[in-house]
Structures are given as structure tokens and as C-alpha cells.
């Protein structure tokens, strides 16, 4: 069972990497994608989660960690992908602050996410 969980965590990380690449996150061009674009990309990878529902939660990171079982690296990647999407500023800020607080609390310092705070 432990091997399955580790493989699944690794698979999710690779899925998020492919999605970030397809959305243009690693290019120098300005980013222009929506939550629906991300949802479509997740569907292409057979990963069905409701991003709108997650963003409406008071503590979206707790949901992603406990229900979706994201690793710290996968969480960091998903938050970065969502940060650049066309979403409400308050939802973006809540997600980012929640992620930084969660990761910092675990001793996982994300330079990427801390840089996005400013």
C-alpha cells in the first residue's frame, strides 16, 4: 500500500509539471489562462478535482492536503499554477497565504511562493 501511495504522489507531481508546461508557466511570455483551462488540463490527465469548490473553501490547502493528498512539492506547483490563472484576487491571496503558512509550518520553505506574496 505504501508503494502505491508513493507512486501516486510521484504521478501527481508529474501531472502538475506537464500541466504547468502546457499552460506556459515556464515560458517568458505573459501567462493567459483561466481556471477552466486548468480544469481541462487536469481532465486530460484523468485527475478529477473541482478547483472552484477548493478555492471557495476557507482553508483550501487543508482540503488539498487531507482530501487530495498532495505532497509539499505538488502543492507548491498547483498553487503556483492557480496563482497565475484568472481568478478573484481574494481567492488568489487566500490560497497563497494559506499555502505559505502550511508549508512554512512544516519547515518546507518555498522561495517561489514567498516571492509571489510581494
ABEGO torsion letter per residue (X at the ends): XAAAAAAAAAAAAAAAAAAAAAAGAABABBBBBBAAAAAAAAAAAGBBBBAAAAAABABAAAAAAAAAGBBAAAAAAAAAAAAABBBBAAAAAAAAAAAAAAAAAAGBBBAAAAAAAX
